[in-house]
Amino acid sequence: MRIVRARREHVAPMATLMATSPLLRRYRVTGRGARASLAEALRERDTVLVALDTDTVVGLAWFIRTRALDRAAYLRLLLVSEPHQSRGVGAGLLARGEREARASGCRHVVMLVTKTNTRARSFYERHGYAHLGDLAGFVRAGIAESLYLKSWRA
């Protein structure tokens, strides 16, 4: 497996990965909407990384750099195909995204995780993220999110 910066030719397979994710279906993500969002992310120069197994997209990480929240990067999405989960793909994507965020001057990474997604919450906590609190219905009515933060400054 290798991790590279996403390019235009990765948009369609990343969108398929998003549209077929059981978790993202709860957020009404469609292939068409995912393609449009990913294309915009590349135009805006967000940090979008893909994990490739040979030439097949098996995961993605999407970070948005911001000056808000004391120069935080927002981890919009970390997604790994089900057959490739628990193999270090997500950890590799997260580590690479954090390195790039830090190198670009970000002091923190913030993210929202579906509150009921205990597997993801444990993953982020194992990687140094602190749970700050919960937001009911913030992204989608009827779905609670947990806010997480990882900081580098002393």
C-alpha positions as CSV (number, residue, x, y, z in Angstrom):
1,M,0.0,0.0,0.0
2,R,1.2,3.5,-0.7
3,I,-0.3,6.9,0.2
4,V,-0.2,9.8,-2.3
5,R,-1.8,13.1,-2.9
6,A,-5.2,12.7,-4.6
7,R,-5.4,13.7,-8.3
8,R,-8.3,14.2,-10.6
9,E,-8.3,10.6,-11.7
10,H,-8.8,9.5,-8.1
11,V,-12.0,11.5,-7.7
12,A,-14.4,8.9,-9.1
13,P,-13.1,5.9,-7.1
14,M,-13.0,8.1,-3.9
15,A,-16.6,9.1,-4.6
16,T,-17.6,5.5,-5.0
17,L,-15.9,4.6,-1.7
18,M,-17.8,7.4,0.0
19,A,-21.2,6.6,-1.6
20,T,-20.9,2.9,-0.6
21,S,-19.9,3.5,3.0
22,P,-22.6,2.4,5.4
23,L,-21.7,5.3,7.8
24,L,-21.9,8.0,5.1
25,R,-25.2,6.7,3.8
26,R,-26.6,8.0,7.1
27,Y,-25.5,11.4,6.1
28,R,-27.1,11.0,2.6
29,V,-23.8,11.0,0.7
30,T,-24.3,10.2,-2.9
31,G,-21.8,9.4,-5.6
32,R,-22.7,12.6,-7.5
33,G,-22.4,14.8,-4.4
34,A,-19.2,13.1,-3.3
35,R,-17.6,13.7,-6.8
36,A,-18.6,17.4,-6.6
37,S,-17.2,17.8,-3.1
38,L,-14.0,16.1,-3.9
39,A,-13.5,18.0,-7.1
40,E,-14.0,21.3,-5.1
41,A,-11.5,20.0,-2.5
42,L,-8.8,19.6,-5.1
43,R,-9.5,23.0,-6.7
44,E,-9.3,24.6,-3.2
45,R,-6.0,22.7,-2.5
46,D,-7.3,20.9,0.5
47,T,-5.0,18.1,1.6
48,V,-6.7,15.0,0.1
49,L,-4.7,11.8,0.4
50,V,-5.5,8.4,-1.1
51,A,-4.3,5.0,0.0
52,L,-3.6,2.8,-3.0
53,D,-3.4,-1.0,-3.1
54,T,-1.6,-1.4,-6.5
55,D,-3.7,1.2,-8.3
56,T,-7.0,0.7,-6.4
57,V,-8.2,3.4,-4.0
58,V,-8.7,1.7,-0.7
59,G,-8.9,4.7,1.6
60,L,-8.8,8.5,1.8
61,A,-8.1,11.3,4.2
62,W,-9.4,14.8,3.7
63,F,-7.9,17.7,5.7
64,I,-8.9,21.4,5.4
65,R,-6.3,23.9,6.7
66,T,-7.8,27.0,8.4
67,R,-6.6,30.0,10.3
68,A,-9.6,29.5,12.7
69,L,-9.3,27.9,16.0
70,D,-5.6,28.9,16.4
71,R,-4.6,27.6,13.0
72,A,-6.3,24.2,13.1
73,A,-6.7,21.7,10.4
74,Y,-10.1,20.1,10.1
75,L,-10.2,16.4,9.4
76,R,-13.3,16.3,7.3
77,L,-13.1,12.6,6.4
78,L,-11.0,9.5,7.0
79,L,-12.4,6.5,5.3
80,V,-11.0,3.0,4.6
81,S,-12.8,0.3,2.5
82,E,-14.1,-2.5,4.8
83,P,-11.8,-5.2,3.4
84,H,-8.8,-3.0,4.2
85,Q,-9.8,-1.9,7.7
86,S,-7.6,-2.9,10.7
87,R,-4.5,-3.2,8.5
88,G,-2.9,0.1,9.2
89,V,-4.4,2.0,6.3
90,G,-6.3,4.5,8.4
91,A,-3.3,5.0,10.7
92,G,-1.1,5.6,7.8
93,L,-3.5,8.1,6.2
94,L,-3.9,9.9,9.6
95,A,-0.2,10.1,10.3
96,R,0.6,11.5,6.8
97,G,-2.2,14.0,7.0
98,E,-1.1,15.2,10.5
99,R,2.5,15.6,9.2
100,E,1.4,17.7,6.3
101,A,-0.9,19.8,8.5
102,R,1.9,20.4,10.9
103,A,4.4,21.2,8.2
104,S,1.9,23.8,6.8
105,G,1.8,25.7,10.1
106,C,-1.3,24.1,11.7
107,R,-1.1,23.8,15.5
108,H,-4.0,21.4,15.9
109,V,-6.3,18.9,14.1
110,V,-10.0,19.0,15.0
111,M,-12.7,16.6,13.8
112,L,-16.3,15.4,14.4
113,V,-17.0,11.7,14.8
114,T,-20.4,10.2,14.9
115,K,-21.0,9.7,18.6
116,T,-22.2,6.1,18.2
117,N,-19.2,5.1,16.1
118,T,-17.3,3.6,19.1
119,R,-14.7,1.9,16.8
120,A,-13.7,5.3,15.2
121,R,-13.7,7.0,18.6
122,S,-11.3,4.4,20.1
123,F,-9.1,4.7,17.0
124,Y,-8.7,8.5,17.4
125,E,-8.2,8.3,21.1
126,R,-5.4,5.7,20.6
127,H,-3.8,8.2,18.2
128,G,-3.7,11.0,20.7
129,Y,-7.0,12.8,20.1
130,A,-8.9,14.2,23.1
131,H,-12.7,14.1,23.3
132,L,-14.0,17.6,24.0
133,G,-17.7,17.1,24.0
134,D,-20.7,16.2,22.0
135,L,-23.0,18.1,19.6
136,A,-26.5,16.8,19.1
137,G,-27.8,17.3,15.6
138,F,-25.0,19.6,14.5
139,V,-24.3,18.0,11.1
140,R,-27.6,16.1,10.6
141,A,-30.8,16.1,12.6
142,G,-31.0,13.0,14.8
143,I,-27.3,12.3,14.7
144,A,-25.0,13.3,17.5
145,E,-21.3,14.1,16.9
146,S,-18.3,14.0,19.2
147,L,-15.7,16.8,18.9
148,Y,-12.1,15.7,19.0
149,L,-8.8,17.7,19.1
150,K,-5.1,16.9,18.8
151,S,-2.6,19.7,19.5
152,W,1.1,20.0,18.9
153,R,2.0,23.1,20.8
154,A,3.2,22.9,24.3
